[in-house]
Amino acid sequence: MDKVQFHSLIEILDEEIRAYTNLKDLFAEKREILKKAKADDLGVLDNKIIALNNNIVELNKSRQELAMKMLGKDANMSEFIEYAENVAPEFAEPLKERKVKICKIIPEITLLNNQNVELLKHGIIISNKMLETIINAFAPQGSYYNGAGKTDTHDMDMWTISEEI
């Protein structure tokens, strides 16, 4: 077995771990931006997240290609570890360590992402309520008809201020 492939696999996994760690940091930053309602900063941060996600997709493709060369199929970490135990035992432990790191960071990223989604949902609800209030305040009032079938808008006119002294 070519040990160069195992070294390449470990390098790819290390890059993935760094990318996932950066993604976690960006999601944490996004949560703070959402809490502070800084919409301008959100677009810039989302662009960074998208770029990093594209990088992760490319790393996954590289890992899949390497799995095809090594095992003849796409493999998960457990399959890589099992394969290493059989053909190159010195790589089994480093692969196990990386699996632990990946398995630890993925739930953290998922939690942060779910929190961000909930914050976004809450922000949308608040924005909709504010917009509804603004629309209702400035929308022209419809005509109200009295019992005689005539319009009766003089006491509903929002542009007239009437005071009683």
TAPEQUI-V761552 format. One record per residue. N is the residue number from 1. OMEGA is omega in whole degrees, -180 to 180 (none if undefined). BURIAL is # if it has 9 or more other C-alpha atoms within 8 Angstrom, else .. D_CENTER is the distance of its C-alpha to the mean C-alpha in Angstrom with 1 decimal. Layout:
BEGIN
n=N omega=OMEGA burial=BURIAL d_center=D_CENTER
n=N omega=OMEGA burial=BURIAL d_center=D_CENTER
END
This chain:
BEGIN
n=1 omega=-179 burial=. d_center=39.6
n=2 omega=-178 burial=. d_center=38.2
n=3 omega=177 burial=. d_center=36.7
n=4 omega=179 burial=. d_center=35.1
n=5 omega=177 burial=# d_center=32.6
n=6 omega=176 burial=# d_center=31.7
n=7 omega=178 burial=. d_center=31.4
n=8 omega=179 burial=. d_center=29.1
n=9 omega=180 burial=# d_center=27.0
n=10 omega=177 burial=# d_center=26.7
n=11 omega=179 burial=. d_center=25.8
n=12 omega=-180 burial=# d_center=23.0
n=13 omega=177 burial=# d_center=21.7
n=14 omega=177 burial=# d_center=22.1
n=15 omega=178 burial=# d_center=20.1
n=16 omega=179 burial=# d_center=17.3
n=17 omega=177 burial=# d_center=17.5
n=18 omega=-180 burial=. d_center=17.4
n=19 omega=178 burial=# d_center=14.4
n=20 omega=177 burial=# d_center=12.5
n=21 omega=177 burial=# d_center=13.9
n=22 omega=178 burial=. d_center=12.9
n=23 omega=178 burial=# d_center=9.2
n=24 omega=179 burial=# d_center=9.7
n=25 omega=179 burial=. d_center=11.7
n=26 omega=177 burial=# d_center=9.3
n=27 omega=177 burial=# d_center=6.7
n=28 omega=177 burial=# d_center=10.1
n=29 omega=179 burial=. d_center=11.3
n=30 omega=178 burial=# d_center=8.6
n=31 omega=179 burial=# d_center=9.7
n=32 omega=178 burial=. d_center=13.2
n=33 omega=179 burial=# d_center=12.9
n=34 omega=179 burial=# d_center=11.8
n=35 omega=-178 burial=. d_center=14.7
n=36 omega=179 burial=. d_center=17.0
n=37 omega=177 burial=. d_center=16.2
n=38 omega=-174 burial=. d_center=16.4
n=39 omega=-179 burial=. d_center=15.2
n=40 omega=-179 burial=. d_center=16.8
n=41 omega=-176 burial=. d_center=14.9
n=42 omega=-179 burial=# d_center=11.5
n=43 omega=179 burial=. d_center=12.4
n=44 omega=-179 burial=. d_center=13.6
n=45 omega=178 burial=# d_center=10.6
n=46 omega=176 burial=. d_center=8.3
n=47 omega=177 burial=. d_center=11.3
n=48 omega=180 burial=# d_center=11.3
n=49 omega=179 burial=# d_center=7.9
n=50 omega=179 burial=. d_center=9.2
n=51 omega=180 burial=. d_center=12.5
n=52 omega=178 burial=# d_center=11.6
n=53 omega=177 burial=# d_center=10.0
n=54 omega=177 burial=. d_center=13.3
n=55 omega=179 burial=# d_center=15.2
n=56 omega=178 burial=# d_center=13.9
n=57 omega=179 burial=. d_center=15.0
n=58 omega=177 burial=. d_center=18.3
n=59 omega=178 burial=# d_center=18.8
n=60 omega=177 burial=# d_center=18.4
n=61 omega=179 burial=. d_center=20.9
n=62 omega=179 burial=# d_center=23.2
n=63 omega=179 burial=# d_center=23.1
n=64 omega=178 burial=# d_center=23.9
n=65 omega=178 burial=# d_center=26.7
n=66 omega=177 burial=# d_center=28.1
n=67 omega=179 burial=# d_center=28.0
n=68 omega=179 burial=# d_center=30.0
n=69 omega=-175 burial=. d_center=32.5
n=70 omega=-171 burial=. d_center=32.9
n=71 omega=-179 burial=. d_center=32.7
n=72 omega=179 burial=. d_center=33.0
n=73 omega=173 burial=. d_center=29.8
n=74 omega=-175 burial=# d_center=26.0
n=75 omega=173 burial=# d_center=25.9
n=76 omega=-176 burial=. d_center=23.7
n=77 omega=180 burial=. d_center=24.3
n=78 omega=179 burial=. d_center=27.0
n=79 omega=175 burial=. d_center=28.9
n=80 omega=-179 burial=# d_center=28.8
n=81 omega=179 burial=# d_center=30.1
n=82 omega=179 burial=# d_center=32.8
n=83 omega=179 burial=# d_center=33.8
n=84 omega=179 burial=# d_center=34.1
n=85 omega=-178 burial=# d_center=36.2
n=86 omega=-173 burial=. d_center=38.6
n=87 omega=-179 burial=. d_center=39.0
n=88 omega=-173 burial=# d_center=37.9
n=89 omega=-180 burial=# d_center=37.7
n=90 omega=179 burial=. d_center=37.1
n=91 omega=-177 burial=# d_center=33.5
n=92 omega=-177 burial=# d_center=32.7
n=93 omega=176 burial=. d_center=32.0
n=94 omega=178 burial=# d_center=29.8
n=95 omega=178 burial=# d_center=27.7
n=96 omega=179 burial=# d_center=27.6
n=97 omega=-180 burial=. d_center=26.4
n=98 omega=177 burial=# d_center=23.5
n=99 omega=178 burial=# d_center=22.6
n=100 omega=180 burial=. d_center=22.7
n=101 omega=-179 burial=# d_center=20.3
n=102 omega=-180 burial=# d_center=17.8
n=103 omega=178 burial=. d_center=18.3
n=104 omega=-173 burial=. d_center=17.8
n=105 omega=-178 burial=# d_center=14.6
n=106 omega=177 burial=# d_center=12.6
n=107 omega=177 burial=. d_center=13.0
n=108 omega=178 burial=# d_center=12.1
n=109 omega=-180 burial=# d_center=8.7
n=110 omega=179 burial=. d_center=8.4
n=111 omega=179 burial=. d_center=9.9
n=112 omega=180 burial=# d_center=7.9
n=113 omega=178 burial=# d_center=4.6
n=114 omega=177 burial=. d_center=7.5
n=115 omega=179 burial=# d_center=9.1
n=116 omega=178 burial=# d_center=6.7
n=117 omega=179 burial=. d_center=7.0
n=118 omega=177 burial=. d_center=10.6
n=119 omega=178 burial=# d_center=11.1
n=120 omega=178 burial=# d_center=10.2
n=121 omega=180 burial=. d_center=12.5
n=122 omega=178 burial=. d_center=15.1
n=123 omega=178 burial=. d_center=15.0
n=124 omega=179 burial=. d_center=15.7
n=125 omega=179 burial=. d_center=18.5
n=126 omega=180 burial=. d_center=20.0
n=127 omega=179 burial=. d_center=19.9
n=128 omega=179 burial=. d_center=21.6
n=129 omega=178 burial=. d_center=24.2
n=130 omega=180 burial=. d_center=25.0
n=131 omega=178 burial=. d_center=25.3
n=132 omega=178 burial=. d_center=27.5
n=133 omega=180 burial=. d_center=29.7
n=134 omega=-180 burial=. d_center=30.2
n=135 omega=-180 burial=. d_center=31.1
n=136 omega=-178 burial=. d_center=33.5
n=137 omega=-175 burial=. d_center=35.1
n=138 omega=178 burial=. d_center=35.9
n=139 omega=178 burial=. d_center=36.4
n=140 omega=180 burial=. d_center=40.1
n=141 omega=178 burial=. d_center=41.8
n=142 omega=179 burial=. d_center=43.5
n=143 omega=176 burial=. d_center=47.2
n=144 omega=-179 burial=. d_center=48.6
n=145 omega=177 burial=# d_center=51.8
n=146 omega=-178 burial=. d_center=54.6
n=147 omega=-179 burial=. d_center=57.1
n=148 omega=179 burial=. d_center=59.2
n=149 omega=180 burial=. d_center=56.4
n=150 omega=178 burial=. d_center=56.1
n=151 omega=-178 burial=. d_center=53.0
n=152 omega=-175 burial=# d_center=52.7
n=153 omega=-173 burial=. d_center=50.1
n=154 omega=179 burial=. d_center=52.0
n=155 omega=178 burial=. d_center=50.6
n=156 omega=-177 burial=. d_center=47.0
n=157 omega=-176 burial=. d_center=46.9
n=158 omega=-179 burial=. d_center=43.9
n=159 omega=180 burial=. d_center=45.3
n=160 omega=177 burial=. d_center=48.6
n=161 omega=177 burial=. d_center=48.8
n=162 omega=179 burial=. d_center=51.6
n=163 omega=173 burial=. d_center=52.9
n=164 omega=-180 burial=. d_center=55.7
n=165 omega=none burial=. d_center=58.0
END
